[in-house]
Amino acid sequence: MPGRRNKQQDPEPVIGRPHRGRGQGGARGRGRGGPATTAPAPGPPPATRAVVPPPAPAAAASAATPSVSSLALELEEKARIPDEPRLVQPLVRTHFPPRPGFGTAGRPVKIHANHFKVNFKLAGDVFHYDVMMAEGGRSFGNDGPPKTLANKIMAALMAELKRQFPDVHVVSDARKNIYAPRRLPFQNQEFGSLTLPEDGGRAREFSAVVKEADPVAIRMQQLDELFAGRLNYTPYDALQALDVALRHSASQRFTVVGRNLFSGNGAKSLGEGAELWFGYFQSLRATQNRLVVNLDLAATAFVEEMDVLDFLRQTLSLRDLPTSLAKYQHSAFSKAIRGVKVNITHRPGVRRSYRVNGLTKISAQDTYFENDEGQRVSIVQYFQKTYNLRLRYPKLPCLHVGAPQKKNYLPMEVCHIMAGQKCPRKVTDNQVANMIKFTCTPPDQRKRAIEQKFREAGFSSDPTLRAFGLDVEPRMVETTGRQLPPPTIEYSGGARESPRDGAWNMRGKRFNTPAQLKSWAVISLADARYCNQASIEKFFKAVMAQMGQLGMRCPPKLPPILLKQRREDSVRGMFQAAVKAANQTFKTPPQIIWMINPRMDAQAYGELKLMSDSEAGMGVLSQCMLSKHIPKCNPQYIANILMKVNTKLGGKNGVISGPLPRVSASRTIIFGADVTHPSPMDKTRPSIAAVTASMDANFIRHASAIRAQGHRVEQIMNLKDMVVELMKQFYRQARGKPDRIVFYRDGVSEGQFHMVLNYEVTAIREACQALEVGYLPPITFVIVQKRHNTRLFPNNPKDTDRSGNVKAGTVVDTGICHPIENDFYLMSHAGLQGTSRPTHYHVLLNEIGFTADELQTLTYKLCYTFARCTRSVSMVPSAYYSHLVAFRARFFLAEGSDTASTVSGFSEIAPETDTRIGGVQDRSGELRPPCFDLWQSAPARRKPLQLLSTKASRNSLLNSFQHRAVHSVHNDEDIGGLMIGAD
C-alpha cells in the first residue's frame, strides 16, 4: 500500500532533465530550479520544520498607546481576515515539483471561493469493499451491469446490508465500491435474492458478492501526512472514500449525473422536446485549507416527459402531427430519439420500458413479421388483432427498441418518454441559447444560490457524515488573491496602449506589422435583393480605406465580386471561380477569398473551410462575414474583420511591450496541446490531437500539427512526431533551435497527470533527441484546466469589473490550491455576462525554474497576445489555439452538417501553404549551421490537400493536415453553469 511505504525506501522516479552540470539555484530543498536532475539517494528527513510561514511584514512602531476603540476595530478587522498562507515544503521527494513559494506581485484582494471547509475527526481507517454483481448465476464481469441497472442492484444490496448490520453506516458509489467506517464481520460474502420489481409486474433476481478490497483498510492518516508534507502523492483512495460518504445521502434524493445532483423541480422548457434541470456540483478536494467540498451550480438538458408523438412534433417544429415523414424528417427524428427510454401505454397495468435505437426505414403498415402461429402479419394487423387497437398513424415508422441486433418494433403512438433522462444527444443551437438565458447568473446571485444549494444538501443533519467523522462548515472559504498589472500593447511607430479590465482600444493606431494584400476576391451567398452588387462594392471600398488607416497595403482596384445566381450554385464552384477571377484581375493567385453568408450557416461555413484547405482551393485563405453587416459599413466591424485578415496574411496586430519573464532572455518555443473527443453517443469516431507552437519572439504566430487517434484516447499518441515537425518549423523561422520549451497542455484531469508526465514529457524528450543527439532543452510543462467548478467572488465591490466578477489579472495561489504542489487560479479575462470561470494551471515539470511570480505573470501577459481581438482571453493562447484547431479538424472526419455544426461556434483557423507560416516566407535555406543536419531536413513539401468525400478518405486526409498556421478569435464570454453534453 502506497501510504505505508518505508521512508527510507527509494521514491518513485520523477521524469527530469538529465544532469548537465549546471546549478539549479535556490536554497530550499531542490530550490526553484525545478526537479532534481537525477533521483537523489534517500536520506533522513531534514531537521527543518515542514510548515514554513512567510515572514511577517515589518510594522511601524507607534509611540502612542492605542485607545480601547482602536484596539476593538483592529481585533474586528483581524477576525475578518483569513489566516496567513503557509508554505508547506514536502519532506519527501514528490512526483510533481513542489510550490516554489507564493506569488507576491500585484495588489492584494480579499475573495470568497465556493469551497466549504470540511472538518475530519475519524480516529481510525475507512474500510473498502468490492462488489461483483450477477443475474441467474452469470456474472456481469469486471465492467458490471449497465449504469442504471447497477444503481438499482446496489440500492437493494445497501438495504440488505443495513438490515443485517444496522449499526454500521455503509455507503456506495452506486457502481461497485462500498465503504464503511467500521470493518464488516466478513471477508467475502454473497448476498442472494436481491429482487428488483420490474415493469409489467415481473421481478428480476440478482445476487452480489461483497469482498474485501486489497488493501481493505484505507489509512485516513494519509491526509494528515499530506497536509504536513510527509506524503509524496495525493491519496485519492482516501479522498474518494470520503467523497462517496459526503454525497451518499443526497444521491438518494436527487438524480445523479456524474458529480452533479439534479432535481426536476423548477425545470425550464428548452423547446424541441427538452427541458433544463437545475442542481449542484459537489466534490471533495484537498487544499491548503485542508479538506473542502467544492459546491457549484449545475444545469443540464433532460428529455421532457411526454408521448413520443408529441416529442416528434416538438423536435421537428411542426404545428400538427404528420401522417408520414419526409426523408430529412426521418433522419432528424431518428437522431433525436436515439438513446431515449420509453414506456409502453397500450397494455393497462404494464409499464415496460425500452431504449430506442432509432426508427424503422418503412412504415408500420409496411413492416411485416411472422407471428407465433407462423402467419406473416404487419404491425398494424398485429396490434388490431392482439390488442384490439387500431393505429391512428399507420404510415409513420416504428421505433426500433431493445437489443440493436433484434427486430423489436413499437408504433410511436403507443410509447411514452420516461421522466428523468439526461439528453443523450447534442442540444441544438436554439436550446443552447435558451440554456444560456436561464443560467446566466451574475456573481452575487450565484453566490447566494450556491449557499442555498449548500442548505439543500443537508450536510448538517446527515447521520452518515457523523459516522464518518465529517463536519462541513456552512461558510465559503475566504482567501487572498492578487490583482496583477496588465501589460502594455505596442503598435506601429512605438504607439502604446494600456489595457483596462482586460480590454483596450486601438483607435488611431496602426498594426504593429501590417500585411500586404496583393490579390483577393469576394463571393456572396446572400439574396441579391438584400445584399446586392452596389452595397457589396460600397462595403469593400470602406474596407480598403480602413486598410490604409491601419497600415495595410492593398491594390487600388476593387476585388472581383461573385454573386450566387442560382440555387444550385455550390460553395465549391463559386470558390474556384473566385480564385480564377482574382488571378485574372491581379495577375497573381489570390491570398484570401471573402465569403458573405446570409446567416449563421454551419454547412456553408464548413464547405468553405474544406475548400480552403483542399487541392481544389489551392490552399487559399478564407474569411467569412454575415450579410447583415454589409449595408451598415460599420467601421468597428470592419476593424475587427481586418484584425483577422492581417493576422492570416502574416501581419501582427499588436505585441507585448517589454520582456516576458524568463522566455524573452533566450530563444523559447511555447507549445499548446489538446485532444478533442467525439460526442458520448458516438462509439466509433477517432479523437483529434492538436499541437500548436509559437513561431516568433513575440509569441503571436503559431503553427500546428494534427493527428487522428484512437476513440476517446486522451494521451497524444504521436506527440514525438508532431513536436519534431513544429520544432523544424520553428528552426526555419527563428534561424535557430529553441533554448527552452514551455508546454501548456489542455484537457487533462487530475487522474491523468501521471500518464501525461510519464508519456508526453518523454515524447518531447525523444523528439529533441531525434533532432540532435544530446539536445536537452529545459522543459516547463503546465496543465491547463478550464472544466472545473471553482468560482471566485470578490468581497469588496471596488475589486469587481462591470459584470460584477473579479477583475482580469486576479490570481490565487493560497487557500484553495493544492497543499504542496505548484498550481494557481488565474482570471485572465474580463467577464461579459454571468459568472466567469478562472483557469486552473498546474505545473507538472519546472526545469526552467520559474518562480511563482514569473510563471503567473508570463501566463497572464500571454493572454493578451490572442491574435485577433483587443481583449485578453480566458486561457493562454497556445492552449486556446490547439483547442480550436482540433475542432476545425473535425471537418475532415464527417460528412454534411453534423461536422460543420461541431465547430460553427468558432472562428476560422487559417491554413498554411507550402511556403508560409502565418504569412512569413520560408527561409529554410538561409543561415543553417552545417553541424545541425537533422534540423535542416525539412518535411517533404506537401501539395494542397485533396478534397475527398468518403469517410475513410477523410480520416486518411486528416493525417496530411499538418503545419497549419493558427490565428483564431472567439468571443470569450464565460457564461458558467452549463453542462452541455458532458457528464
JOWO-V686763 format. One record per pair of residues at least 12 apart in sequence whose C-alpha atoms are under 6 Angstrom apart, sorted by the first residue. I is the first residue (numbers start at 1). J is the second residue. D is the distance in whole Angstrom. If there is no record, write none. Layout:
i;j;d
I;J;D
I;J;D
This chain:
i;j;d
14;95;6
16;37;5
17;37;5
18;37;5
19;37;5
32;100;6
32;849;5
33;847;6
33;849;4
34;846;5
34;847;5
34;849;5
35;97;6
45;91;6
50;88;6
50;89;5
51;88;5
52;87;5
53;86;5
53;87;6
85;814;6
88;820;6
89;229;6
90;229;4
90;230;6
91;229;6
91;230;5
92;232;6
93;232;6
94;232;4
96;844;5
98;820;6
98;821;5
98;822;5
99;821;5
99;822;4
102;852;6
103;852;5
103;853;5
106;482;5
106;483;5
106;484;4
107;482;5
107;483;5
108;481;6
108;482;4
109;480;6
109;481;5
109;482;6
110;480;5
110;795;6
111;478;6
111;479;6
111;480;6
111;793;5
111;794;4
111;795;5
112;477;6
112;478;4
112;792;6
112;793;5
113;477;6
113;791;6
113;792;5
114;295;6
114;476;6
114;791;6
115;292;6
115;293;6
115;294;5
115;476;5
115;477;5
116;292;5
116;293;5
116;476;5
116;477;6
117;292;4
117;472;6
117;473;5
118;291;5
118;292;5
118;471;6
118;472;4
119;470;6
119;471;5
120;469;5
120;470;5
121;469;5
122;469;4
125;217;6
125;218;6
125;219;5
125;220;5
126;180;6
126;181;5
126;217;6
126;218;5
127;179;6
127;180;5
127;183;6
127;216;5
127;217;5
127;218;6
128;178;6
128;179;5
128;213;6
128;216;5
129;177;6
129;178;5
129;211;5
129;212;5
129;213;5
130;176;6
130;177;5
130;210;6
130;211;5
130;213;6
131;176;5
131;209;6
131;210;5
132;208;6
132;209;5
133;207;6
133;208;4
134;206;6
134;207;5
135;206;5
150;175;6
151;174;5
154;174;6
171;245;6
173;244;6
181;468;6
187;211;6
187;212;5
188;210;6
188;211;4
189;209;6
189;210;5
190;208;6
190;209;4
191;207;6
191;208;5
192;207;4
193;205;6
194;206;5
194;207;6
199;351;5
199;352;4
200;350;4
200;351;5
200;352;6
227;819;6
243;284;5
258;983;5
259;281;6
260;280;6
260;281;4
261;279;5
261;280;6
262;278;6
262;279;4
263;279;6
264;277;6
270;431;5
270;434;6
272;314;5
272;315;4
273;304;6
273;311;5
273;314;6
273;315;6
274;302;6
274;303;5
274;304;5
275;301;6
275;302;5
275;304;6
276;300;6
276;301;5
277;299;6
277;300;6
278;298;6
278;299;4
279;298;5
280;296;5
280;297;4
280;298;5
281;295;6
281;296;5
281;298;6
282;294;6
282;295;5
287;816;5
287;817;5
287;818;5
287;819;5
288;815;5
288;817;6
288;819;4
289;815;5
296;450;6
297;977;6
298;977;5
299;978;6
299;979;6
300;979;5
301;423;6
302;421;5
302;422;4
302;423;5
303;421;6
303;423;5
305;417;5
305;418;6
305;419;5
306;416;6
306;417;5
307;416;4
307;417;6
308;412;6
308;415;6
308;416;5
309;413;6
323;393;6
324;395;5
324;396;5
334;358;5
334;359;5
338;356;5
338;357;5
338;358;5
339;355;6
339;356;5
339;424;6
340;355;6
340;356;6
341;354;5
341;355;4
342;354;5
342;415;6
342;416;5
342;417;4
342;418;5
343;415;6
343;416;5
344;414;6
344;415;5
345;414;5
345;415;6
346;414;6
354;401;6
354;402;6
355;401;6
355;402;6
356;400;6
356;401;4
357;400;5
357;401;6
358;400;5
359;398;6
359;399;5
359;400;5
360;397;5
360;398;5
362;397;6
363;395;5
363;396;5
363;397;4
364;379;6
364;394;5
364;397;5
364;398;6
365;378;6
365;380;5
365;394;5
398;410;5
398;411;5
398;412;6
426;981;6
440;834;5
440;975;6
441;834;5
442;834;5
442;835;5
443;835;5
479;815;6
481;811;6
481;812;5
482;810;5
482;811;5
483;809;5
483;810;5
484;809;5
487;861;6
488;656;6
488;657;5
489;655;6
489;656;5
489;657;6
490;654;6
490;655;5
490;657;5
491;511;6
491;512;4
491;654;5
492;510;5
492;511;6
492;512;4
501;808;6
501;830;6
502;808;5
502;829;5
502;830;5
502;871;6
502;872;5
503;870;6
503;871;4
504;870;6
510;550;4
510;551;5
511;550;6
511;653;4
512;652;6
512;653;5
512;654;5
513;651;5
513;652;5
514;551;5
514;552;5
514;651;5
515;552;5
515;646;6
515;649;6
515;651;5
516;552;6
516;553;5
517;553;6
517;554;5
518;554;6
519;586;6
519;590;4
519;591;6
520;559;6
520;582;6
520;590;5
520;591;6
520;592;5
520;593;6
521;559;5
521;560;5
521;578;6
521;582;6
521;593;5
522;561;5
522;593;6
522;594;5
522;595;6
523;561;6
523;562;5
523;563;6
523;595;5
524;563;5
524;595;6
524;596;5
525;564;5
525;596;6
525;597;5
526;597;6
526;598;5
535;631;6
539;630;6
539;633;5
591;620;6
592;620;6
592;621;4
592;622;5
593;622;5
594;622;6
594;623;5
594;624;6
595;624;5
596;624;6
596;625;5
596;626;6
596;627;6
597;626;5
597;627;6
598;626;6
598;627;5
602;900;5
602;901;5
602;904;5
603;897;5
603;900;5
606;900;5
613;945;6
614;944;6
614;945;4
614;946;5
614;947;5
615;944;5
615;945;5
615;946;5
618;944;6
619;913;6
619;944;5
643;868;5
644;868;5
648;918;6
649;919;5
650;918;4
650;919;3
650;920;6
661;854;5
661;858;6
667;738;5
667;739;5
668;738;5
668;739;6
668;740;5
668;741;6
669;694;6
669;738;6
669;741;5
670;693;6
670;694;5
670;742;5
670;743;6
671;692;6
671;693;4
671;743;5
671;744;6
672;691;6
672;692;5
672;743;6
672;744;5
672;745;6
672;878;4
672;879;4
672;882;6
673;690;6
673;691;4
673;745;5
673;746;6
673;879;6
673;882;5
674;689;6
674;690;6
674;746;5
674;747;6
674;882;6
674;883;6
675;688;5
675;689;4
676;688;5
677;712;5
685;711;6
686;709;6
686;710;5
686;711;4
687;708;6
687;709;5
687;710;6
687;711;5
687;712;5
688;707;6
688;708;5
688;886;6
689;706;6
689;707;5
690;705;6
690;706;5
690;882;5
690;886;5
691;704;6
691;705;5
691;882;6
692;704;4
692;882;6
695;730;5
702;965;6
702;966;5
703;963;5
703;964;5
703;965;4
703;966;6
704;963;5
704;964;5
705;722;6
705;962;5
705;963;5
706;962;6
707;959;5
720;763;5
720;764;6
720;767;5
724;767;5
728;935;6
732;924;5
739;777;6
740;777;5
740;778;5
741;779;5
742;779;6
742;780;5
743;781;5
744;782;5
744;783;6
744;879;6
745;783;5
745;784;6
746;783;6
746;784;5
746;879;6
771;934;5
778;847;5
778;848;5
779;847;5
780;845;5
780;846;4
780;847;6
780;848;6
781;844;6
781;845;5
782;842;6
782;843;4
782;844;6
783;841;6
783;842;5
784;840;6
784;841;5
785;839;6
785;840;5
786;839;5
791;837;6
794;806;6
803;831;6
803;832;6
808;827;5
808;828;5
808;829;5
808;830;5
809;827;6
809;828;5
810;826;6
810;827;5
811;825;6
811;826;4
812;824;6
812;825;5
822;843;6
823;841;5
823;842;4
823;843;6
824;840;6
824;841;5
825;838;6
825;839;6
825;840;5
826;838;5
826;839;5
828;860;6
828;874;5
829;872;5
829;873;5
829;874;5
832;973;6
834;975;5
835;976;6
836;974;5
862;876;6
863;876;5
863;877;6
868;969;6
887;903;6
892;954;5
892;958;6
893;954;5
893;955;6
907;968;6
907;969;6
909;966;6
909;967;6
909;968;5
910;965;6
910;966;6
911;964;5
911;965;6
912;964;5
912;965;5
917;965;5
918;965;5
